[in-house]
Amino acid sequence: MTKFKERDIVYHKVTGRRGVISRKSIGVNPWVIVWDNGKRGAHTEDELYTEEEYKKKDKPMSSGNEERKLNWQRIGFAIFYLVIFITIIVIFNKKIFKETEVFYNFYRLLWCFAITCLGFAVIVFRGRYKPKSPFPEYVTYYLFLILVIPALVFSILYWFKISGFPFFTISFVACSILGYLIDYFWEIIIPFIKIIREKLGKLT
């Protein structure tokens, strides 16, 4: 049973930041917090204190200004996905950007995968101070989404026969944002799917 609910005041265990639970999302980091500085973040229960737990602490929490301990596992994953992005672009750039009359091009799907890895690498690096281990989620749940996102974006662009410069622009924006906001993937995609179903329903 969870100890949190929406609108609860919480404190981050590492930084001591105070925030309010905005909502519960779907994913491995279910609690969406709005911090006092206006920023948002998604966290697990293990990363948070309730207001009562915070008050019972023997020592006051830090302000978050001092040096925090780096999580080298998360940094390693960030570097790993950044290397994937760089490797794909360097090795396959000619085939990715090659003009072709046939829209379907495996290397364009590879491009979408590379951009998703870039977006994910950025958000992983931003979480380098989180004490929670990235295992097993980073090799199970997140890996699954990293494969789903490029396939989804590529399929939609294929459906609408978008190619050339518009393809690369739209795919870069979509894949990088979805990779960066991977914790909110289901919240973003489920309403989109509902809209598509409604539109298709009206056509039948």
TORPA-4810 file (N, C-alpha, C, O; in nm, 3 decimals):
<nodes>
NODE_1_0.084_-0.120_0.000_0.000_0.000_0.000_0.088_0.125_0.000_0.184_0.134_0.076_M
NODE_2_0.054_0.220_-0.084_0.135_0.341_-0.095_0.112_0.434_0.023_0.003_0.439_0.080_T
NODE_3_0.216_0.508_0.059_0.204_0.605_0.169_0.181_0.746_0.117_0.169_0.840_0.196_K
NODE_4_0.175_0.761_-0.015_0.156_0.893_-0.074_0.023_0.903_-0.146_-0.036_0.802_-0.186_F
NODE_5_-0.023_1.025_-0.163_-0.139_1.054_-0.246_-0.121_1.193_-0.306_-0.032_1.268_-0.266_K
NODE_6_-0.206_1.227_-0.401_-0.196_1.357_-0.467_-0.213_1.470_-0.366_-0.292_1.460_-0.273_E
NODE_7_-0.137_1.577_-0.387_-0.136_1.699_-0.305_-0.057_1.684_-0.176_-0.050_1.778_-0.098_R
NODE_8_0.002_1.568_-0.152_0.086_1.551_-0.033_0.215_1.633_-0.048_0.269_1.647_-0.158_D
NODE_9_0.263_1.688_0.065_0.392_1.755_0.067_0.500_1.650_0.090_0.488_1.567_0.179_I
NODE_10_0.604_1.654_0.009_0.713_1.556_0.019_0.847_1.627_0.016_0.857_1.744_-0.022_V
NODE_11_0.952_1.554_0.058_1.088_1.605_0.055_1.179_1.503_-0.011_1.167_1.383_0.014_Y
NODE_12_1.269_1.551_-0.096_1.362_1.461_-0.163_1.469_1.417_-0.063_1.525_1.500_0.008_H
NODE_13_1.496_1.288_-0.058_1.588_1.235_0.043_1.732_1.281_0.023_1.807_1.292_0.120_K
NODE_14_1.772_1.307_-0.099_1.910_1.346_-0.125_1.930_1.497_-0.114_2.021_1.543_-0.044_V
NODE_15_1.845_1.573_-0.181_1.865_1.718_-0.188_1.790_1.795_-0.080_1.824_1.909_-0.049_T
NODE_16_1.688_1.732_-0.021_1.608_1.802_0.079_1.507_1.898_0.020_1.443_1.972_0.094_G
NODE_17_1.491_1.898_-0.109_1.395_1.988_-0.173_1.253_1.955_-0.131_1.218_1.839_-0.111_R
NODE_18_1.172_2.058_-0.118_1.033_2.042_-0.079_0.946_2.054_-0.203_0.970_2.138_-0.290_R
NODE_19_0.845_1.969_-0.210_0.755_1.973_-0.325_0.618_1.917_-0.292_0.593_1.871_-0.180_G
NODE_20_0.532_1.920_-0.391_0.395_1.870_-0.376_0.369_1.767_-0.486_0.405_1.788_-0.602_V
NODE_21_0.306_1.657_-0.449_0.273_1.555_-0.548_0.162_1.607_-0.638_0.052_1.638_-0.593_I
NODE_22_0.193_1.615_-0.766_0.097_1.664_-0.864_-0.001_1.554_-0.905_-0.123_1.575_-0.909_S
NODE_23_0.054_1.438_-0.934_-0.030_1.326_-0.977_0.052_1.198_-0.976_0.174_1.201_-0.963_R
NODE_24_-0.018_1.086_-0.992_0.047_0.957_-1.004_0.042_0.915_-1.150_-0.064_0.918_-1.212_K
NODE_25_0.156_0.877_-1.203_0.164_0.840_-1.344_0.185_0.690_-1.359_0.198_0.617_-1.260_S
NODE_26_0.188_0.646_-1.485_0.216_0.507_-1.515_0.365_0.495_-1.545_0.418_0.573_-1.624_I
NODE_27_0.432_0.399_-1.483_0.574_0.382_-1.509_0.650_0.346_-1.384_0.590_0.327_-1.277_G
NODE_28_0.780_0.335_-1.397_0.863_0.292_-1.284_0.888_0.406_-1.186_0.924_0.380_-1.071_V
NODE_29_0.869_0.532_-1.229_0.878_0.648_-1.141_0.740_0.713_-1.134_0.714_0.809_-1.206_N
NODE_30_0.653_0.660_-1.049_0.511_0.695_-1.059_0.470_0.832_-1.006_0.369_0.887_-1.050_P
NODE_31_0.546_0.889_-0.912_0.501_1.013_-0.848_0.560_1.135_-0.917_0.682_1.153_-0.921_W
NODE_32_0.472_1.218_-0.971_0.514_1.341_-1.038_0.509_1.454_-0.935_0.404_1.485_-0.880_V
NODE_33_0.625_1.515_-0.911_0.639_1.615_-0.805_0.660_1.753_-0.868_0.737_1.768_-0.963_I
NODE_34_0.591_1.853_-0.813_0.618_1.992_-0.848_0.697_2.052_-0.732_0.643_2.070_-0.622_V
NODE_35_0.826_2.082_-0.755_0.912_2.134_-0.650_0.887_2.282_-0.626_0.827_2.350_-0.710_W
NODE_36_0.932_2.330_-0.513_0.909_2.470_-0.477_0.973_2.568_-0.576_0.930_2.683_-0.586_D
NODE_37_1.076_2.523_-0.647_1.139_2.612_-0.746_1.067_2.610_-0.881_1.111_2.673_-0.977_N
NODE_38_0.954_2.536_-0.888_0.874_2.533_-1.009_0.905_2.418_-1.103_0.828_2.393_-1.197_G
NODE_39_1.015_2.348_-1.080_1.052_2.236_-1.167_0.969_2.112_-1.132_0.917_2.098_-1.021_K
NODE_40_0.959_2.023_-1.229_0.887_1.897_-1.210_0.984_1.780_-1.216_1.092_1.790_-1.275_R
NODE_41_0.946_1.669_-1.156_1.027_1.548_-1.160_0.943_1.427_-1.128_0.844_1.437_-1.055_G
NODE_42_0.982_1.312_-1.181_0.913_1.186_-1.154_1.002_1.101_-1.065_1.120_1.082_-1.095_A
NODE_43_0.947_1.049_-0.956_1.027_0.978_-0.857_0.953_0.857_-0.802_0.831_0.845_-0.814_H
NODE_44_1.031_0.768_-0.740_0.973_0.654_-0.670_0.954_0.690_-0.523_1.006_0.792_-0.476_T
NODE_45_0.880_0.606_-0.450_0.858_0.631_-0.308_0.988_0.627_-0.229_1.004_0.698_-0.130_E
NODE_46_1.082_0.542_-0.274_1.209_0.527_-0.202_1.292_0.655_-0.203_1.381_0.671_-0.120_D
NODE_47_1.265_0.744_-0.296_1.342_0.867_-0.309_1.283_0.982_-0.230_1.340_1.092_-0.227_E
NODE_48_1.168_0.959_-0.164_1.095_1.069_-0.103_1.065_1.045_0.045_1.045_0.932_0.089_L
NODE_49_1.062_1.155_0.120_1.013_1.154_0.258_0.874_1.215_0.261_0.845_1.309_0.187_Y
NODE_50_0.787_1.162_0.346_0.664_1.233_0.377_0.699_1.351_0.466_0.810_1.359_0.518_T
NODE_51_0.605_1.442_0.484_0.632_1.558_0.569_0.658_1.514_0.713_0.741_1.573_0.781_E
NODE_52_0.587_1.412_0.758_0.605_1.362_0.894_0.744_1.298_0.911_0.811_1.320_1.012_E
NODE_53_0.785_1.220_0.812_0.918_1.157_0.819_1.028_1.263_0.818_1.129_1.249_0.887_E
NODE_54_1.007_1.367_0.741_1.107_1.474_0.733_1.123_1.544_0.868_1.235_1.575_0.910_Y
NODE_55_1.012_1.569_0.934_1.017_1.639_1.063_1.082_1.555_1.172_1.136_1.609_1.268_K
NODE_56_1.077_1.423_1.157_1.134_1.333_1.258_1.284_1.313_1.240_1.350_1.251_1.323_K
NODE_57_1.338_1.365_1.131_1.480_1.348_1.107_1.560_1.417_1.218_1.525_1.527_1.261_K
NODE_58_1.669_1.351_1.263_1.754_1.408_1.368_1.828_1.532_1.319_1.845_1.628_1.393_D
NODE_59_1.871_1.527_1.191_1.945_1.640_1.134_1.860_1.701_1.024_1.796_1.627_0.948_K
NODE_60_1.857_1.831_1.013_1.782_1.893_0.905_1.843_1.856_0.770_1.964_1.840_0.757_P
NODE_61_1.757_1.843_0.672_1.804_1.808_0.538_1.881_1.925_0.477_1.863_2.040_0.516_M
NODE_62_1.965_1.892_0.382_2.047_1.994_0.317_1.962_2.078_0.223_1.851_2.040_0.187_S
NODE_63_2.013_2.189_0.184_1.944_2.277_0.091_1.964_2.233_-0.053_1.898_2.283_-0.144_S
NODE_64_2.056_2.139_-0.074_2.084_2.090_-0.209_2.195_2.168_-0.277_2.226_2.143_-0.394_G
NODE_65_2.256_2.263_-0.204_2.362_2.343_-0.264_2.500_2.277_-0.256_2.590_2.308_-0.334_N
NODE_66_2.515_2.184_-0.159_2.644_2.121_-0.144_2.664_2.010_-0.247_2.570_1.974_-0.319_E
NODE_67_2.783_1.958_-0.253_2.815_1.854_-0.350_2.737_1.728_-0.320_2.733_1.682_-0.206_E
NODE_68_2.677_1.673_-0.422_2.600_1.551_-0.405_2.677_1.433_-0.466_2.764_1.452_-0.551_R
NODE_69_2.643_1.314_-0.421_2.714_1.196_-0.466_2.664_1.152_-0.603_2.543_1.136_-0.625_K
NODE_70_2.757_1.133_-0.694_2.722_1.090_-0.829_2.688_0.941_-0.830_2.748_0.862_-0.759_L
NODE_71_2.590_0.906_-0.913_2.555_0.766_-0.936_2.622_0.725_-1.068_2.573_0.756_-1.176_N
NODE_72_2.734_0.657_-1.056_2.815_0.625_-1.175_2.748_0.523_-1.265_2.779_0.516_-1.383_W
NODE_73_2.656_0.445_-1.211_2.582_0.352_-1.295_2.495_0.428_-1.394_2.487_0.393_-1.512_Q
NODE_74_2.430_0.533_-1.346_2.346_0.614_-1.434_2.431_0.689_-1.537_2.393_0.700_-1.653_R
NODE_75_2.545_0.740_-1.493_2.635_0.808_-1.586_2.683_0.711_-1.694_2.694_0.748_-1.811_I
NODE_76_2.711_0.588_-1.653_2.753_0.486_-1.749_2.648_0.458_-1.854_2.680_0.444_-1.972_G
NODE_77_2.522_0.451_-1.811_2.413_0.429_-1.907_2.398_0.549_-2.000_2.373_0.532_-2.119_F
NODE_78_2.412_0.671_-1.946_2.403_0.791_-2.029_2.510_0.789_-2.138_2.482_0.818_-2.254_A
NODE_79_2.632_0.755_-2.100_2.742_0.747_-2.196_2.716_0.637_-2.299_2.742_0.655_-2.418_I
NODE_80_2.665_0.523_-2.252_2.637_0.410_-2.340_2.539_0.448_-2.450_2.562_0.419_-2.568_F
NODE_81_2.428_0.514_-2.414_2.328_0.552_-2.514_2.376_0.667_-2.602_2.337_0.677_-2.718_Y
NODE_82_2.461_0.753_-2.547_2.520_0.859_-2.629_2.614_0.800_-2.733_2.618_0.846_-2.847_L
NODE_83_2.690_0.698_-2.694_2.780_0.631_-2.787_2.702_0.562_-2.898_2.744_0.563_-3.014_V
NODE_84_2.588_0.501_-2.863_2.502_0.438_-2.966_2.459_0.542_-3.068_2.466_0.518_-3.189_I
NODE_85_2.415_0.658_-3.019_2.372_0.766_-3.109_2.485_0.809_-3.202_2.466_0.816_-3.323_F
NODE_86_2.602_0.836_-3.146_2.717_0.882_-3.226_2.760_0.775_-3.326_2.790_0.807_-3.441_I
NODE_87_2.764_0.649_-3.282_2.808_0.539_-3.368_2.718_0.525_-3.490_2.765_0.511_-3.603_T
NODE_88_2.587_0.528_-3.466_2.491_0.513_-3.578_2.505_0.627_-3.677_2.509_0.605_-3.798_I
NODE_89_2.514_0.749_-3.626_2.523_0.865_-3.715_2.653_0.864_-3.795_2.653_0.893_-3.914_I
NODE_90_2.764_0.830_-3.729_2.894_0.831_-3.797_2.904_0.721_-3.902_2.952_0.746_-4.012_V
NODE_91_2.858_0.600_-3.868_2.874_0.486_-3.959_2.772_0.487_-4.073_2.806_0.456_-4.187_I
NODE_92_2.648_0.525_-4.041_2.541_0.510_-4.140_2.488_0.642_-4.194_2.382_0.644_-4.257_F
NODE_93_2.558_0.752_-4.173_2.502_0.883_-4.212_2.473_0.892_-4.362_2.372_0.950_-4.401_N
NODE_94_2.560_0.836_-4.447_2.537_0.843_-4.591_2.413_0.767_-4.633_2.336_0.812_-4.718_K
NODE_95_2.392_0.650_-4.572_2.274_0.569_-4.606_2.147_0.629_-4.545_2.039_0.618_-4.603_K
NODE_96_2.160_0.691_-4.427_2.043_0.753_-4.363_1.991_0.870_-4.446_1.871_0.882_-4.467_I
NODE_97_2.083_0.955_-4.492_2.043_1.077_-4.562_2.041_1.062_-4.714_2.021_1.160_-4.786_F
NODE_98_2.061_0.941_-4.761_2.058_0.917_-4.906_1.917_0.936_-4.960_1.820_0.884_-4.904_K
NODE_99_1.907_1.011_-5.069_1.777_1.032_-5.134_1.735_0.903_-5.203_1.814_0.839_-5.272_E
NODE_100_1.610_0.865_-5.183_1.558_0.743_-5.244_1.411_0.762_-5.279_1.339_0.833_-5.209_T
NODE_101_1.368_0.700_-5.387_1.228_0.711_-5.428_1.138_0.625_-5.340_1.019_0.651_-5.328_E
NODE_102_1.196_0.523_-5.279_1.118_0.435_-5.191_1.122_0.492_-5.050_1.230_0.515_-4.995_V
NODE_103_1.004_0.515_-4.992_1.002_0.575_-4.858_1.062_0.480_-4.756_1.143_0.520_-4.672_F
NODE_104_1.022_0.352_-4.762_1.070_0.260_-4.659_1.220_0.242_-4.671_1.271_0.199_-4.774_Y
NODE_105_1.290_0.276_-4.566_1.435_0.268_-4.563_1.475_0.230_-4.421_1.453_0.305_-4.326_N
NODE_106_1.535_0.112_-4.407_1.574_0.063_-4.275_1.660_0.163_-4.201_1.653_0.175_-4.079_F
NODE_107_1.742_0.235_-4.274_1.835_0.328_-4.211_1.765_0.451_-4.155_1.817_0.515_-4.064_Y
NODE_108_1.648_0.483_-4.207_1.569_0.591_-4.148_1.508_0.546_-4.015_1.493_0.626_-3.922_R
NODE_109_1.472_0.420_-4.008_1.427_0.365_-3.880_1.541_0.365_-3.780_1.521_0.393_-3.662_L
NODE_110_1.661_0.335_-3.828_1.781_0.339_-3.743_1.806_0.482_-3.695_1.849_0.503_-3.581_L
NODE_111_1.780_0.580_-3.781_1.792_0.721_-3.743_1.698_0.753_-3.626_1.738_0.817_-3.529_W
NODE_112_1.574_0.708_-3.635_1.477_0.732_-3.528_1.525_0.669_-3.396_1.510_0.728_-3.289_C
NODE_113_1.581_0.549_-3.407_1.635_0.481_-3.288_1.750_0.561_-3.227_1.758_0.575_-3.105_F
NODE_114_1.838_0.613_-3.312_1.954_0.689_-3.264_1.910_0.816_-3.192_1.965_0.850_-3.087_A
NODE_115_1.812_0.886_-3.247_1.765_1.010_-3.184_1.695_0.981_-3.052_1.707_1.059_-2.957_I
NODE_116_1.623_0.870_-3.045_1.560_0.830_-2.918_1.666_0.804_-2.812_1.651_0.844_-2.696_T
NODE_117_1.775_0.738_-2.852_1.886_0.713_-2.759_1.946_0.844_-2.710_1.984_0.855_-2.593_C
NODE_118_1.956_0.943_-2.799_2.009_1.073_-2.760_1.922_1.139_-2.654_1.972_1.187_-2.552_L
NODE_119_1.790_1.141_-2.678_1.700_1.200_-2.581_1.703_1.130_-2.447_1.699_1.193_-2.342_G
NODE_120_1.711_0.997_-2.452_1.716_0.919_-2.327_1.848_0.943_-2.255_1.850_0.952_-2.132_F
NODE_121_1.958_0.954_-2.328_2.089_0.977_-2.266_2.090_1.108_-2.188_2.150_1.118_-2.081_A
NODE_122_2.023_1.210_-2.243_2.018_1.340_-2.175_1.943_1.331_-2.043_1.991_1.383_-1.942_V
NODE_123_1.828_1.266_-2.042_1.750_1.258_-1.918_1.817_1.167_-1.816_1.807_1.190_-1.696_I
NODE_124_1.885_1.063_-1.862_1.959_0.975_-1.771_2.072_1.053_-1.704_2.096_1.040_-1.584_V
NODE_125_2.142_1.134_-1.784_2.252_1.214_-1.727_2.199_1.317_-1.627_2.264_1.344_-1.526_F
NODE_126_2.084_1.371_-1.654_2.025_1.468_-1.560_1.992_1.403_-1.425_1.989_1.470_-1.322_R
NODE_127_1.968_1.271_-1.428_1.937_1.199_-1.304_2.059_1.136_-1.241_2.047_1.039_-1.165_G
NODE_128_2.177_1.190_-1.272_2.303_1.128_-1.226_2.320_1.135_-1.074_2.405_1.064_-1.019_R
NODE_129_2.242_1.218_-1.006_2.254_1.226_-0.860_2.150_1.140_-0.788_2.152_1.131_-0.665_Y
NODE_130_2.062_1.077_-0.862_1.962_0.992_-0.799_2.030_0.867_-0.742_2.105_0.800_-0.813_K
NODE_131_2.006_0.837_-0.614_2.076_0.723_-0.553_2.023_0.587_-0.597_2.092_0.486_-0.585_P
NODE_132_1.901_0.584_-0.647_1.840_0.456_-0.684_1.916_0.391_-0.800_1.953_0.458_-0.896_K
NODE_133_1.939_0.261_-0.789_2.008_0.187_-0.894_1.923_0.183_-1.021_1.801_0.168_-1.012_S
NODE_134_1.984_0.195_-1.138_1.908_0.189_-1.263_1.868_0.047_-1.303_1.793_0.029_-1.399_P
NODE_135_1.917_-0.052_-1.231_1.882_-0.191_-1.261_1.758_-0.231_-1.181_1.742_-0.185_-1.068_F
NODE_136_1.668_-0.314_-1.237_1.674_-0.372_-1.373_1.600_-0.291_-1.477_1.598_-0.329_-1.594_P
NODE_137_1.538_-0.177_-1.438_1.452_-0.104_-1.529_1.521_-0.060_-1.658_1.459_-0.060_-1.764_E
NODE_138_1.649_-0.023_-1.650_1.717_0.031_-1.767_1.747_-0.075_-1.872_1.777_-0.041_-1.987_Y
NODE_139_1.741_-0.202_-1.835_1.765_-0.309_-1.932_1.638_-0.389_-1.959_1.641_-0.491_-2.029_V
NODE_140_1.526_-0.344_-1.904_1.398_-0.411_-1.928_1.294_-0.311_-1.977_1.271_-0.299_-2.097_T
NODE_141_1.234_-0.240_-1.884_1.124_-0.147_-1.916_1.168_-0.036_-2.011_1.104_-0.014_-2.114_Y
NODE_142_1.276_0.034_-1.977_1.320_0.146_-2.060_1.373_0.099_-2.195_1.353_0.166_-2.296_Y
NODE_143_1.441_-0.014_-2.197_1.490_-0.068_-2.323_1.373_-0.099_-2.417_1.381_-0.074_-2.537_L
NODE_144_1.266_-0.154_-2.360_1.145_-0.181_-2.439_1.091_-0.052_-2.501_1.057_-0.049_-2.619_F
NODE_145_1.082_0.055_-2.421_1.029_0.182_-2.472_1.122_0.244_-2.575_1.076_0.307_-2.670_L
NODE_146_1.253_0.227_-2.556_1.349_0.283_-2.651_1.335_0.216_-2.788_1.366_0.277_-2.890_I
NODE_147_1.288_0.093_-2.791_1.262_0.023_-2.917_1.124_0.058_-2.973_1.106_0.063_-3.094_L
NODE_148_1.028_0.081_-2.884_0.891_0.112_-2.927_0.882_0.252_-2.987_0.818_0.270_-3.090_V
NODE_149_0.947_0.349_-2.925_0.934_0.489_-2.968_0.976_0.509_-3.113_0.898_0.565_-3.190_I
NODE_150_1.097_0.467_-3.156_1.134_0.488_-3.297_1.044_0.412_-3.394_1.013_0.462_-3.502_P
NODE_151_1.001_0.292_-3.355_0.911_0.216_-3.442_0.778_0.288_-3.459_0.722_0.291_-3.569_A
NODE_152_0.729_0.347_-3.350_0.601_0.419_-3.354_0.613_0.545_-3.440_0.528_0.569_-3.526_L
NODE_153_0.716_0.625_-3.417_0.734_0.749_-3.493_0.754_0.719_-3.641_0.694_0.784_-3.727_V
NODE_154_0.838_0.621_-3.671_0.864_0.584_-3.811_0.735_0.537_-3.879_0.709_0.572_-3.994_F
NODE_155_0.656_0.456_-3.808_0.532_0.403_-3.866_0.432_0.514_-3.898_0.366_0.510_-4.002_S
NODE_156_0.422_0.612_-3.810_0.329_0.723_-3.834_0.374_0.805_-3.954_0.292_0.842_-4.038_I
NODE_157_0.502_0.834_-3.963_0.554_0.910_-4.078_0.540_0.830_-4.207_0.515_0.887_-4.313_L
NODE_158_0.557_0.699_-4.197_0.538_0.613_-4.314_0.393_0.616_-4.360_0.364_0.619_-4.479_Y
NODE_159_0.302_0.614_-4.263_0.157_0.614_-4.292_0.119_0.741_-4.371_0.041_0.735_-4.465_W
NODE_160_0.177_0.854_-4.330_0.145_0.981_-4.396_0.239_1.013_-4.512_0.233_1.121_-4.570_F
NODE_161_0.327_0.918_-4.545_0.419_0.931_-4.659_0.503_1.060_-4.650_0.521_1.131_-4.748_K
NODE_162_0.553_1.087_-4.530_0.638_1.205_-4.509_0.784_1.164_-4.531_0.831_1.068_-4.471_I
NODE_163_0.853_1.235_-4.615_0.992_1.200_-4.645_1.075_1.327_-4.658_1.025_1.438_-4.640_S
NODE_164_1.204_1.309_-4.692_1.292_1.423_-4.713_1.316_1.503_-4.585_1.318_1.448_-4.475_G
NODE_165_1.334_1.633_-4.602_1.363_1.722_-4.489_1.254_1.718_-4.382_1.286_1.714_-4.263_F
NODE_166_1.124_1.718_-4.421_1.019_1.710_-4.317_1.029_1.584_-4.231_1.003_1.587_-4.111_P
NODE_167_1.068_1.473_-4.294_1.082_1.348_-4.218_1.189_1.363_-4.110_1.165_1.329_-3.994_F
NODE_168_1.305_1.413_-4.147_1.414_1.424_-4.051_1.384_1.527_-3.941_1.423_1.509_-3.826_F
NODE_169_1.316_1.633_-3.978_1.281_1.736_-3.879_1.180_1.682_-3.778_1.200_1.693_-3.657_T
NODE_170_1.071_1.625_-3.829_0.965_1.575_-3.741_1.014_1.459_-3.656_0.986_1.452_-3.537_I
NODE_171_1.088_1.367_-3.719_1.136_1.250_-3.645_1.236_1.290_-3.537_1.237_1.233_-3.428_S
NODE_172_1.321_1.389_-3.567_1.418_1.435_-3.467_1.346_1.494_-3.346_1.378_1.461_-3.232_F
NODE_173_1.250_1.580_-3.372_1.175_1.644_-3.262_1.098_1.540_-3.182_1.105_1.537_-3.059_V
NODE_174_1.023_1.453_-3.252_0.938_1.355_-3.184_1.020_1.255_-3.104_0.990_1.229_-2.987_A
NODE_175_1.122_1.197_-3.165_1.200_1.093_-3.098_1.283_1.149_-2.982_1.295_1.085_-2.878_C
NODE_176_1.340_1.267_-3.001_1.420_1.325_-2.893_1.333_1.363_-2.774_1.373_1.342_-2.659_S
NODE_177_1.215_1.418_-2.800_1.125_1.456_-2.690_1.072_1.333_-2.619_1.070_1.329_-2.496_I
NODE_178_1.028_1.233_-2.696_0.976_1.111_-2.633_1.086_1.036_-2.558_1.060_0.975_-2.454_L
NODE_179_1.209_1.039_-2.609_1.320_0.978_-2.537_1.349_1.051_-2.408_1.378_0.988_-2.306_G
NODE_180_1.342_1.184_-2.413_1.369_1.265_-2.294_1.255_1.252_-2.191_1.280_1.247_-2.071_Y
NODE_181_1.133_1.248_-2.240_1.015_1.237_-2.152_0.967_1.093_-2.142_0.847_1.068_-2.136_L
NODE_182_1.060_1.000_-2.139_1.023_0.858_-2.145_0.940_0.814_-2.024_0.862_0.719_-2.035_I
NODE_183_0.958_0.881_-1.910_0.877_0.847_-1.792_0.730_0.883_-1.811_0.644_0.830_-1.741_D
NODE_184_0.703_0.972_-1.906_0.564_1.014_-1.931_0.512_0.958_-2.063_0.413_1.008_-2.116_Y
NODE_185_0.578_0.856_-2.114_0.543_0.804_-2.247_0.397_0.763_-2.255_0.327_0.802_-2.349_F
NODE_186_0.351_0.686_-2.158_0.213_0.637_-2.166_0.113_0.750_-2.151_0.007_0.747_-2.214_W
NODE_187_0.143_0.850_-2.067_0.053_0.965_-2.052_0.045_1.045_-2.181_-0.059_1.106_-2.211_E
NODE_188_0.154_1.047_-2.259_0.155_1.119_-2.385_0.084_1.040_-2.494_0.007_1.096_-2.572_I
NODE_189_0.110_0.910_-2.500_0.066_0.831_-2.614_-0.079_0.782_-2.603_-0.148_0.769_-2.704_I
NODE_190_-0.125_0.754_-2.481_-0.261_0.701_-2.465_-0.368_0.799_-2.514_-0.457_0.757_-2.588_I
NODE_191_-0.363_0.929_-2.478_-0.461_1.024_-2.535_-0.453_1.032_-2.686_-0.555_1.045_-2.754_P
NODE_192_-0.330_1.023_-2.740_-0.312_1.027_-2.885_-0.381_0.907_-2.951_-0.448_0.922_-3.054_F
NODE_193_-0.365_0.789_-2.892_-0.429_0.669_-2.945_-0.582_0.681_-2.940_-0.651_0.639_-3.033_I
NODE_194_-0.633_0.739_-2.832_-0.778_0.757_-2.819_-0.832_0.848_-2.928_-0.940_0.824_-2.983_K
NODE_195_-0.756_0.954_-2.960_-0.799_1.046_-3.065_-0.802_0.975_-3.200_-0.897_0.992_-3.277_I
NODE_196_-0.699_0.895_-3.228_-0.694_0.820_-3.354_-0.812_0.723_-3.364_-0.874_0.711_-3.470_I
NODE_197_-0.842_0.654_-3.254_-0.954_0.559_-3.254_-1.085_0.631_-3.280_-1.170_0.581_-3.353_R
NODE_198_-1.102_0.748_-3.221_-1.226_0.825_-3.241_-1.239_0.869_-3.386_-1.347_0.863_-3.444_E
NODE_199_-1.127_0.913_-3.445_-1.130_0.957_-3.584_-1.161_0.841_-3.677_-1.239_0.856_-3.771_K
NODE_200_-1.101_0.724_-3.651_-1.126_0.606_-3.733_-1.270_0.560_-3.716_-1.332_0.514_-3.812_L
NODE_201_-1.322_0.573_-3.594_-1.460_0.532_-3.567_-1.561_0.615_-3.646_-1.664_0.564_-3.689_G
NODE_202_-1.530_0.742_-3.665_-1.620_0.830_-3.740_-1.619_0.799_-3.890_-1.716_0.824_-3.961_K
NODE_203_-1.505_0.743_-3.936_-1.493_0.710_-4.077_-1.565_0.582_-4.116_-1.598_0.560_-4.232_L
NODE_204_-1.589_0.495_-4.014_-1.653_0.366_-4.045_-1.803_0.375_-4.030_-1.873_0.277_-4.052_T
</nodes>
